């Protein structure tokens, strides 16, 4: 008899709480996207910030006599062209690069870096022997 009474009470409490539990949102599982951590959302901002940093570094190199203004302008133009090409490929591909496109962009970026380093190394002051 007591068992039947306890079982009835348990079933009744579950029936009353079921609609309340159904209305509550599901607990986060940790797999959802977090606000502020969307890579695709801020891609253009990151690309612009990288270009601005490069422009700043090239300006400093011109001030220090490591590059001429014409060289810096040429490198900056090439970097902008690379960024615009990457953006166009990204939009054409629906927000995704193919592995071939990724590799090609990496090679072009590396070639630009090497050209900048070579130009700066050519004008690097030689250490004086003591």
Secondary structure, DSSP 8 states (H G I E B T S, - for coil): -HHHHHHHHHHHHHHHHHHHHHHS-----S-S--TT--TTTTHHHHHHHHHHHHHHHHHHHHHTTSS-HHHHHHHHHHHHHHHHHHHHHHHHTTS---HHHHHHHHHHHHHHHHHHHHHHHHT-------
